[in-house]
Structures are given as structure tokens and as C-alpha cells.
Amino acid sequence: MQNQDQQFLDYLIKALVDNPNDVKISRTVDEMGVLMTLEVNAADMGKVIGRSGNTAKAIRTLLRVVGMKNNSRVNLKINEPEGATPHESKASKTVDEAMADLKI
């Protein structure tokens, strides 16, 4: 039987994405609490994460509320799909490269 937090996350994510059949959720429990690991189709990553990560933050907040109701700490990990191109960070140079540019 699925737990309430897993059922909730499954419902929420499947309502958000274009490929609900590709949604996979695993749930592990340890001394730190509950860890939900989410995998979605690469095309749906943007919908799950949202602009500036706001959708992912909101999902995590809702999961914590569900967890509080069940006296557990719930965390969410979103796995990058296989073959996904990693997002480039805003820092394009290392500290050493930036220092070399300054010629100090």
C-alpha cells in the first residue's frame, strides 16, 4: 500500500506533467525522515522545477505539510533524467580564471 505522502506526490506530479506514465516515485525511510525520489520525463523537468525553482519549492512545502500531519519529516529529491543537459551556472569562470583576468 502506498503511503499518504507518496499518493499525494503521485497525484500532484501527474496532474502537472504531459507524460504522467513516465512518473516514478520511490520512498525510503531512515533516521532523518522520509525521502521521496522523483523521476519524470526529460520534457517535463521544466514543469516540475518551475521558474527559479519555485514549483519545486512549493511541492516540497506541501510535502512537509503532509509529513507534519503524519509526524514525519518529508524531503524531495528530483533526479535529472538520463541524457539531460545540465544547466549552466551563471558563473562561467572559476575563481582562478577570474583572478588571472585581473592580472594581479
URJO-V619650 format. One record per residue. N is the residue number from 1. RES is the residue in one small letter. SS is DSSP state (a for helix, b for strand, c for the rest). Layout:
# URJO-V619650
n=N res=RES ss=SS
n=N res=RES ss=SS
This chain:
# URJO-V619650
n=1 res=m ss=c
n=2 res=q ss=c
n=3 res=n ss=c
n=4 res=q ss=a
n=5 res=d ss=a
n=6 res=q ss=a
n=7 res=q ss=a
n=8 res=f ss=a
n=9 res=l ss=a
n=10 res=d ss=a
n=11 res=y ss=a
n=12 res=l ss=a
n=13 res=i ss=a
n=14 res=k ss=a
n=15 res=a ss=a
n=16 res=l ss=a
n=17 res=v ss=c
n=18 res=d ss=c
n=19 res=n ss=c
n=20 res=p ss=a
n=21 res=n ss=a
n=22 res=d ss=a
n=23 res=v ss=c
n=24 res=k ss=b
n=25 res=i ss=b
n=26 res=s ss=b
n=27 res=r ss=b
n=28 res=t ss=b
n=29 res=v ss=b
n=30 res=d ss=b
n=31 res=e ss=c
n=32 res=m ss=c
n=33 res=g ss=b
n=34 res=v ss=b
n=35 res=l ss=b
n=36 res=m ss=b
n=37 res=t ss=b
n=38 res=l ss=b
n=39 res=e ss=b
n=40 res=v ss=c
n=41 res=n ss=c
n=42 res=a ss=a
n=43 res=a ss=a
n=44 res=d ss=a
n=45 res=m ss=a
n=46 res=g ss=a
n=47 res=k ss=a
n=48 res=v ss=a
n=49 res=i ss=a
n=50 res=g ss=c
n=51 res=r ss=a
n=52 res=s ss=a
n=53 res=g ss=a
n=54 res=n ss=a
n=55 res=t ss=a
n=56 res=a ss=a
n=57 res=k ss=a
n=58 res=a ss=a
n=59 res=i ss=a
n=60 res=r ss=a
n=61 res=t ss=a
n=62 res=l ss=a
n=63 res=l ss=a
n=64 res=r ss=a
n=65 res=v ss=a
n=66 res=v ss=a
n=67 res=g ss=a
n=68 res=m ss=a
n=69 res=k ss=a
n=70 res=n ss=c
n=71 res=n ss=c
n=72 res=s ss=c
n=73 res=r ss=c
n=74 res=v ss=b
n=75 res=n ss=b
n=76 res=l ss=b
n=77 res=k ss=b
n=78 res=i ss=b
n=79 res=n ss=c
n=80 res=e ss=c
n=81 res=p ss=c
n=82 res=e ss=c
n=83 res=g ss=c
n=84 res=a ss=c
n=85 res=t ss=c
n=86 res=p ss=c
n=87 res=h ss=c
n=88 res=e ss=c
n=89 res=s ss=c
n=90 res=k ss=c
n=91 res=a ss=c
n=92 res=s ss=c
n=93 res=k ss=c
n=94 res=t ss=c
n=95 res=v ss=a
n=96 res=d ss=a
n=97 res=e ss=a
n=98 res=a ss=a
n=99 res=m ss=a
n=100 res=a ss=a
n=101 res=d ss=a
n=102 res=l ss=a
n=103 res=k ss=c
n=104 res=i ss=c
